[in-house]
Amino acid sequence: MRLSKKLLAVLLLSLGLSNVSFAKDLNPWRDCGIGAMIFTDVPVGAIISNLTWDLGTTALTSSGMSKEMCEGQKVAAAKFITHTYANLEEQTVKGDGKHLHAMLDILGCNKSSHTGIIHSVRNRFSNTLNNTQYSTQATVAKAEGYYNLVNATIKQNYATQCNLS
């Protein structure tokens, strides 16, 4: 019975993550932790594994198996987003806030670009908030989606203003 509950949880998580972007960019929830070790060729398997067993926390804190990939600004930003997600969500809706600026500082973005990046993220984030499945997602899934949104925004429009390593 316990095994079937775990399988059901994995299935539900996989359905909830069906709209997560699997771009080649580093995604700590997918590319780090035990999930990445076990599911090297199945990105959704790595995410499901990491989220099922510890809500993705070891993917963001363990770098032993993939040290060179699972450190640096993007992982630091992912940790920050996970720990301050409620603040980032609120400040993104408002269009400004100290957590947003701190996140952009972590990502190596010039201070002069913060307003433009925040505006772009805010516009994209409104689509996320309008998604009917958003309110039922776990916070860690929301944080991962937010990370992907910020990362895509910077990559597409502000790559020269941010010094990502």
C-alpha positions in Angstrom: 0.0 0.0 0.0 2.8 2.4 0.9 4.5 1.8 -2.5 1.3 2.6 -4.4 1.0 5.9 -2.5 4.6 6.8 -3.6 3.8 5.8 -7.2 0.7 7.9 -7.1 2.7 10.9 -5.7 5.2 10.5 -8.5 2.5 10.4 -11.1 0.8 13.5 -9.7 4.1 15.4 -9.5 4.9 14.4 -13.1 1.5 15.7 -14.2 2.0 18.9 -12.3 5.5 19.4 -13.8 4.4 18.8 -17.4 4.7 22.5 -18.3 8.2 22.9 -16.8 10.8 24.0 -19.2 13.6 21.5 -19.9 16.0 23.9 -21.7 19.7 23.1 -21.8 20.4 25.8 -19.1 21.3 24.6 -15.6 18.2 23.8 -13.6 19.3 22.8 -10.1 16.1 20.8 -9.5 16.9 18.7 -12.6 20.6 18.8 -12.9 21.8 18.4 -9.2 21.2 16.1 -6.3 20.4 12.4 -6.2 17.7 12.6 -8.9 20.3 13.8 -11.5 22.6 10.9 -10.5 19.9 8.3 -10.9 18.1 9.7 -13.9 20.9 11.0 -16.0 19.0 10.8 -19.3 15.5 11.5 -18.0 15.2 15.1 -16.8 11.6 14.7 -15.6 12.7 11.6 -13.6 15.4 13.6 -11.9 13.0 16.4 -10.9 10.3 13.9 -9.7 12.9 12.0 -7.7 14.3 15.1 -6.1 10.9 16.5 -5.3 9.4 13.2 -4.1 12.1 12.3 -1.6 12.9 15.7 -0.1 11.0 18.4 -1.9 14.1 19.2 -3.9 16.1 20.5 -1.0 19.1 18.2 -1.4 19.2 19.0 -5.1 19.9 22.6 -4.1 22.2 21.8 -1.2 24.2 18.8 -2.3 26.9 19.2 -4.8 29.0 16.2 -4.0 28.2 14.3 -7.2 28.1 17.2 -9.6 30.1 19.8 -7.8 31.4 21.7 -10.8 27.8 22.0 -12.2 25.9 22.5 -9.0 27.5 25.6 -7.6 27.8 29.2 -8.7 25.4 32.1 -9.2 22.5 30.1 -10.7 22.4 27.6 -7.9 22.8 30.4 -5.3 19.9 32.1 -7.0 17.8 28.9 -7.0 18.4 28.5 -3.2 17.5 32.1 -2.6 14.3 31.8 -4.7 13.3 28.7 -2.9 13.8 30.2 0.6 12.2 33.6 -0.2 9.6 32.6 -2.8 6.6 34.2 -1.0 8.5 37.5 -0.8 9.5 37.3 -4.5 6.0 36.4 -5.6 4.5 39.4 -3.7 7.3 41.8 -4.8 7.0 40.7 -8.5 3.3 41.4 -8.4 4.1 44.9 -6.9 6.9 45.5 -9.4 9.7 46.2 -6.9 11.3 45.0 -3.6 14.5 44.2 -1.8 14.3 40.4 -2.5 14.0 41.1 -6.3 17.0 43.3 -6.2 19.0 40.8 -4.1 18.1 38.0 -6.5 19.3 40.0 -9.5 22.5 40.9 -7.5 23.1 37.2 -7.0 22.6 36.7 -10.7 25.3 39.3 -11.4 22.9 41.8 -13.1 23.9 45.5 -13.3 21.9 47.6 -11.0 20.9 49.8 -13.9 19.2 46.9 -15.5 17.1 45.8 -12.5 14.1 47.9 -13.3 13.8 46.5 -16.8 14.4 42.9 -15.8 11.8 43.2 -13.0 9.3 44.7 -15.4 9.9 41.9 -17.9 9.6 39.2 -15.2 6.5 40.8 -13.9 4.8 40.8 -17.3 5.7 37.1 -17.8 4.8 36.2 -14.2 1.2 37.4 -14.8 0.7 34.5 -17.2 1.9 32.1 -14.5 -0.5 33.5 -11.9 -3.4 33.2 -14.4 -2.7 29.5 -14.9 -5.5 27.6 -13.1 -3.0 24.9 -11.8 -0.7 27.5 -10.2 -2.6 27.7 -6.9 -2.4 23.9 -6.4 1.4 23.6 -7.0 3.8 23.0 -4.2 6.0 26.0 -3.3 9.1 24.2 -4.5 7.4 23.7 -7.9 6.5 27.4 -8.0 10.0 28.4 -7.1 11.4 26.2 -9.9 9.0 27.7 -12.4 10.0 31.2 -11.2 13.6 30.4 -11.5 13.1 29.2 -15.1 11.1 32.3 -15.9 13.8 34.7 -14.5 16.6 32.7 -16.2 14.7 32.7 -19.6 14.0 36.5 -19.3 17.7 37.3 -18.6 18.9 34.9 -21.3 16.5 36.3 -23.9 16.6 40.0 -23.2 19.3 40.9 -20.6 22.3 38.6 -21.2 24.7 41.4 -21.6 23.5 43.2 -18.5 24.0 40.1 -16.3 27.3 38.3 -15.7 26.2 34.7 -15.1 28.8 32.1 -14.3 
